[in-house]
């Protein structure tokens, strides 16, 4: 199935899994350019999120906007073969932020083949951690052509992998990452 989201569409999520992609093979495609792209505002709770829990889901050309302080993550991926393409992640204002942008969670290899490309993330809040956070082994991560500006000294590496977890067959190319981080791993931290 393909879900087409019209230009200018807005929706506010107020709970974990406010949007849950739990049907395998679904593509959610936003139409429009710039600020006319469909915008999903995450609000009201730190647990507001988009969840991808089925395999082979694609989310493309959407804006996810933090509209509450310290939202745990914009997108939680717990299934294989998820593709995030040309999406934007931003903050609605001061102290309205995501802690992590994309979080691959669950058992080892549950989010294999995660592909993140052409995305933009801008954040200035002190609570920002990473663009991609991975909690288990993940085979074949693709992270290409993203533009990430996390302008705070507390920002962690662009890709943060949990202690003792592996990223075999990882492809990371042509990303632009800007942070005020002064020491430690900048691009990938996996122990």
C-alpha positions in Angstrom: 0.0 0.0 0.0 1.0 3.6 -0.6 -0.3 6.4 1.6 0.0 9.8 -0.1 -0.1 12.8 2.2 -1.1 16.1 0.6 0.9 19.3 0.7 0.2 21.5 3.8 -1.2 18.6 5.8 -0.6 18.9 9.6 -1.2 16.4 12.4 -0.3 16.5 16.1 0.7 13.3 17.9 0.2 13.2 21.7 1.1 9.6 22.5 3.7 7.0 21.9 3.0 5.4 18.5 0.6 8.3 17.6 1.4 7.0 14.1 2.3 3.3 14.0 3.4 1.7 10.8 2.5 -1.9 11.7 1.6 -3.2 8.2 4.6 -4.6 6.2 5.4 -2.9 2.9 3.6 0.3 3.5 5.0 3.5 2.0 4.0 6.9 3.5 4.9 9.6 0.9 4.5 13.3 1.6 3.8 15.6 -1.3 5.0 19.2 -1.6 8.3 21.1 -1.1 9.8 23.3 1.7 7.3 24.2 4.4 4.4 22.8 2.3 5.6 19.3 3.0 3.2 17.4 5.4 4.1 18.2 9.1 3.7 15.9 12.0 4.0 17.8 15.3 4.9 15.7 18.4 3.5 17.3 21.5 2.0 16.9 25.0 4.3 14.1 26.2 8.0 13.1 26.0 6.8 9.7 24.7 5.0 11.1 21.6 6.5 9.3 18.6 6.2 7.7 15.2 6.7 3.9 15.4 7.8 1.6 12.6 7.0 -1.9 13.8 6.5 -3.7 10.5 9.1 -4.7 7.9 9.7 -2.9 4.6 8.2 0.4 5.6 9.2 3.6 3.8 8.6 7.2 5.1 9.4 9.9 2.6 9.3 13.7 2.3 7.7 14.4 5.7 8.5 16.9 8.5 8.6 15.8 12.1 8.6 18.7 14.5 9.3 18.6 18.3 6.6 20.7 20.1 7.3 19.5 23.6 10.5 19.4 25.8 12.8 16.4 25.7 10.7 14.1 23.4 12.5 10.7 23.6 12.7 10.3 19.8 10.9 11.3 16.6 10.9 7.8 15.0 11.3 4.5 16.8 12.3 1.6 14.4 11.7 -1.9 15.6 11.5 -3.8 12.3 13.8 -4.6 9.4 14.2 -2.8 6.1 12.9 0.6 7.2 13.7 3.4 4.7 13.6 7.1 5.8 14.2 9.4 2.9 14.1 13.2 2.4 12.5 13.8 5.8 13.2 16.8 8.1 13.4 16.9 11.9 13.2 20.3 13.7 12.2 22.1 16.8 9.1 24.3 17.1 10.9 26.7 19.4 13.2 27.1 22.4 13.1 24.1 24.8 11.0 22.1 22.4 13.2 19.2 21.3 13.9 15.6 20.5 16.5 13.8 22.6 17.3 11.4 19.8 16.0 11.8 16.2 15.8 8.2 15.0 16.1 5.3 17.4 16.6 1.7 16.3 15.4 -0.3 19.3 14.6 -3.9 20.2 16.5 -7.2 20.1 19.7 -7.6 18.1 19.1 -7.4 14.4 15.5 -6.4 14.7 16.2 -3.2 12.7 18.6 -4.6 10.1 18.8 -2.8 6.8 17.8 0.6 8.2 18.3 3.2 5.5 18.4 6.9 6.3 19.2 9.2 3.3 18.7 12.8 2.3 17.3 13.8 5.7 17.8 17.1 7.5 17.9 17.5 11.3 18.4 20.9 13.0 18.5 21.2 16.8 20.0 23.7 19.3 18.6 22.4 22.6 21.1 21.2 25.3 19.2 17.8 25.6 20.0 16.7 22.1 21.9 13.3 21.9 22.2 11.8 18.4 20.7 11.7 14.9 20.6 7.9 15.0 20.7 5.9 18.2 21.0 2.1 18.0 20.4 -0.2 21.0 21.1 -3.6 19.4 23.3 -5.2 16.7 22.3 -3.8 13.4 23.5 -5.2 10.1 23.6 -3.1 6.9 22.9 0.4 8.3 22.9 2.9 5.4 23.3 6.6 6.4 24.0 8.7 3.3 23.6 12.3 2.2 22.1 13.7 5.4 22.5 17.2 6.7 22.6 17.3 10.5 23.1 20.5 12.5 23.0 19.8 16.3 24.4 23.1 17.6 25.1 22.2 21.2 28.2 21.1 23.1 26.3 18.2 24.7 25.4 16.6 21.4 26.8 13.1 21.1 28.1 11.3 17.9 25.9 11.5 14.9 25.4 7.7 15.1 25.4 6.3 18.6 25.5 2.5 19.1 25.0 0.9 22.5 28.0 -0.6 24.3 28.9 -4.0 23.0 26.7 -3.9 19.9 27.9 -4.3 16.4 27.3 -2.4 13.1 28.6 -4.8 10.4 28.3 -3.9 6.7 27.6 -0.2 7.6 27.7 2.4 4.9 28.0 6.0 5.9 28.8 8.5 3.0 28.4 12.1 2.1 26.8 13.3 5.3 27.3 16.8 6.6 27.4 17.0 10.4 27.8 20.1 12.5 27.8 20.2 16.3 29.5 22.2 19.0 30.8 18.9 20.5 34.4 19.6 21.6 35.7 16.0 22.3 35.0 12.3 21.9 33.6 10.5 18.8 32.0 12.8 16.3 30.6 10.6 13.5 30.1 7.0 15.0 30.4 5.9 18.6 30.1 2.1 18.9 32.5 1.3 21.7 
